Amino acid sequence: MPAPTIDVLRGTLDLLILRAVSWGPTHGYAIARWIEQATDDVLRIEEGTLYPALHRLENREWIAAEWGTSENNRRAKYYTLTAKGRAQLRVETQNWTRYSSAVFAALKAPAQPA
Amino acid sequence: MKQTPAWRRYVTFWRANITQDVDDELRFHMEMRIREYMARGMREDQARRAVFARLGDVDAAKAECVELGQVRETHAKQADFLDGVRSDVRFALRSLARAPGWTAVALLTIALGVGATTAVFRVVDTLLVRPFPYPNGSRVFMARREFTIDGQTIPVPPPSGIADEWRKHAQALEGAAHVTSTGSMTLGAGVQGLAVHAARIDTSFLAFAGAHPLIGRNFNASEIVPGGPAAMLLTEQLWRRAYGGSSDVIGTVVPLDGKPRTIVGVVPASLLIPDFRGERADLLLPITGPTGGAVLVRLRAGVSSTAATEELAAIMKHAQLPDIRPVPMEMPLRLTRPQDWLAIRQPLVMLTGAVVLLLLVACTNVAHLLLARGAARQREFAVRHALGAARSRLLRQLVTESVVLALMGGALAVFVGWTGLRVLAALRPAEMVALTYVSSDGGVLSIASVLAISCGLAIGLLAALRTAHRELGVTLRVGASNTPLAGRRLRASLVVGEVALSATLLVGALLLIHAMFDLQRMQLGFDARGLYAISFHRPEEETSAAKVAFASLVSARAAGIPGNDGVMIGATAPGTRGPRMVAAFETPEHSLTPEDAAGSIALYSVEPNYFAMMRMPLVVGRTFDEGSVARHEVIVSAALAHQVWPDGNAVGRVMRNAVPKSRGVIEPWQTVIGIVPDVVGSLVEGATPALYRPFASETGGFLINGVTLLVRLRGDDGAARLEQFAKSIQPGNSGTVITNVRETIDDTMAEPRFMMRVLVTFAVLGVVLAAIGLFGVISYNVGQRTREIGVRMTLGATRGSIARLVVGDGIRLALLGITLGLFGAVEASRLIQKLLYGLPRLDPFSFGAGAALLLVVAVAACVVPMLRATAVDPAVAIRVD
């Protein structure tokens, strides 16, 4: 393994799930795979936390679920983004961007305050 | 309105087994992972092990998912239910709006039924149920003595000073307070004098009633003894009205009946001061001497009123009180609450019964209306059932519809109830003071809404049961044609019940109206035309001589009143509250045994020309002259003469009142010199026996509370002329009371008149509801029998015979109801008779008119369904299914 993987933080996981389902109906495995691939396998999903997170988001009505058939003809639960979830995704993306750039700016700042 | 999110409908597909679903989801994930790893070159068992390692604690994750799923399911169920209700309500509103006429009738029915019930419940709650508005009011009683005479119970105040004894010695009591009222007084002097009503209280009354003076203080111990500083408390109402609510009044000295008194405090408007004369007190005075009224007592928790009565009576018996005099009859102590004093208690209970029945009638009416909406509705339900709507869902729909209807009706009913209360308060007889305390507050709203919702549920269930009875599938196949016999019988009997109830109410109302008409024309025994009584108020403290002087002044001036046909000082007319006497007469031939019941008779002290003035011709004998007092002569009324000497020869015989014997007084024998007709002072009671004594002017005894004057005037403006005369005698004194004798006598009918008006209202309501009920049932029947009518017409029935068929149905039901109702009316008239003297029980006019009126209404109610039936097109009716 080239570099150590980082466990995904809880709040971040919600954001990533919302992003993952924003292109259309997606099942849990695909969500996990997308996160791994999109982050070049840097972020690793602990599957034990992914599913409760999915169900929590479903209860909040940010994502909706329906049963469908997978590519290999298996019964799978597909998640889609709801209107409420889309709004949430927008807000959280902004928050995350602001947060990370603030942290980044702080890290890059000159040694000591004058 | 929020729409159901589309995804929710999928919820149902996996709702069945949450655990299974969570398992499936995770298994799918693992299988995909294993395939991924195997694709990367792992062996299957390696891949499986790697996936499990990566998954972590699967069971915990599963458990969490299942829990979340359960939460989701509960929410979904609730949302589903609310959605269902919402769409039911929407559906109900739409279907109500489609039939505006029908909806209006149904709403009116509910509004009238619920509104009337609300108003009556509110009155009953206030008059019959509510205790004294004091702390622990349910344990507060009023202690009074009472004696029974002529079947009437007359309250007697407890002896003065007993409240202290009870407070000191009674184990059963938590507290006691003495309160009484003293009629009309004049506050202030000169032209600004205000007529006020006063009540007297002891120092413990305010604490007893849980009230504190708004400003100032309660009476203190020195003010409560005779000769102490003269103090008074104003009520908040008088304080605001007369002094603009200024706090400067404390300490002000104001003349009350000419005697200066210091205002020491103001009591809040919320304090209820018991009234013994039907007037609300404007100010409070300390009890300083022997007075009447009653003692209010608060029992300890858990003490029964019977036990308390026994203890209090025992204390009273042995108390050393100046006011306890030997009394000729038993005067047992009684503890009562406000609801016990009400003379119209029984009628009110009747009223409640009647109004509950009315409400029931209204409910069944609406249920009928709901059913009578015709076969189309049945088919609609059948179709929906066939399309997969559960039976419970359809029933819910029906119940929702009726609850929506009932709530809308309930909103209207609040207005009906409010108006009803206002009208009741406006019509109330003077004695029903408590009715003014009935307010149209939130109570109306809560009663109306509870009633409306329960009605809605009841109606919905009634209608739903009918629908549930029926095999929905069968309806769809063969069409709505045959109603089960049981349902038909039930409906028919409900309508018969309605008609019977309204017939009873109607006949009862007509009986009262008729009887009151007769009473209004009753022979009074004297001529009341143009007869007025004036009473001038004089301060109690005035000397006898001063009162006599005032009386002669009035007498001299009164002769000059323009247009007068006679003036008589000190005389009382029947009906104006004259003195009554407890009497049991004995004659030399017939001495009384102690068992002989004492009766109450009217006692008049009259001048020789009194009978001429009253235009009462002597039946036999002669009137008084100058020497009558010395000779102990009396004149008796015809009824009294008959009572004492049934043989009919009264003139010249002697008798005396044996009642004072028990006080050790033996009256001299009195000689009857004449007989006069019986006079009527109260239309409700009829003629009462009366004893006339010669007027002994030198005693001045009649002047205790003031001077009364009887005047006969020509013309219509008598009252105005007398007012002018009164002003010329006592300018500014508003304590003068001028009464028209005829009006006073008519006022004795206030209570029956009130009952009559209420009963008339109820009867009209009942008739309207019965008409709606008949209309509903006949319409329903016509709707059900459309096919049958079509067949009949095809087979040659004329429109006339169809009309007869339909109307005949209605009339059969109505006749049955009317017959039952008339039997009910015979019973009801027995109750009404207690209220009104001389009410004929089987008055053919009332019974006949009531029955005829109802029959006409019944026929009218059948007209619309009849038109609908005769308009049936046989070709369409037969083909319909």
Boltz contact constraints between the chains, C-beta under 6 A:
constraints:
  - contact:
      token1: [A, 28]
      token2: [B, 29]
      max_distance: 6.0
  - contact:
      token1: [A, 29]
      token2: [B, 29]
      max_distance: 6.0
  - contact:
      token1: [A, 29]
      token2: [B, 32]
      max_distance: 6.0
  - contact:
      token1: [A, 46]
      token2: [B, 56]
      max_distance: 6.0
  - contact:
      token1: [A, 47]
      token2: [B, 55]
      max_distance: 6.0
  - contact:
      token1: [A, 48]
      token2: [B, 55]
      max_distance: 6.0
  - contact:
      token1: [A, 48]
      token2: [B, 56]
      max_distance: 6.0
  - contact:
      token1: [A, 48]
      token2: [B, 57]
      max_distance: 6.0
  - contact:
      token1: [A, 48]
      token2: [B, 61]
      max_distance: 6.0
  - contact:
      token1: [A, 51]
      token2: [B, 61]
      max_distance: 6.0
  - contact:
      token1: [A, 51]
      token2: [B, 65]
      max_distance: 6.0
  - contact:
      token1: [A, 52]
      token2: [B, 61]
      max_distance: 6.0
  - contact:
      token1: [A, 52]
      token2: [B, 64]
      max_distance: 6.0
  - contact:
      token1: [A, 52]
      token2: [B, 65]
      max_distance: 6.0
  - contact:
      token1: [A, 55]
      token2: [B, 65]
      max_distance: 6.0
  - contact:
      token1: [A, 55]
      token2: [B, 68]
      max_distance: 6.0
  - contact:
      token1: [A, 59]
      token2: [B, 68]
      max_distance: 6.0
  - contact:
      token1: [A, 59]
      token2: [B, 71]
      max_distance: 6.0
  - contact:
      token1: [A, 59]
      token2: [B, 72]
      max_distance: 6.0
  - contact:
      token1: [A, 64]
      token2: [B, 7]
      max_distance: 6.0
  - contact:
      token1: [A, 66]
      token2: [B, 10]
      max_distance: 6.0
  - contact:
      token1: [A, 74]
      token2: [B, 28]
      max_distance: 6.0
  - contact:
      token1: [A, 76]
      token2: [B, 28]
      max_distance: 6.0
  - contact:
      token1: [A, 77]
      token2: [B, 25]
      max_distance: 6.0
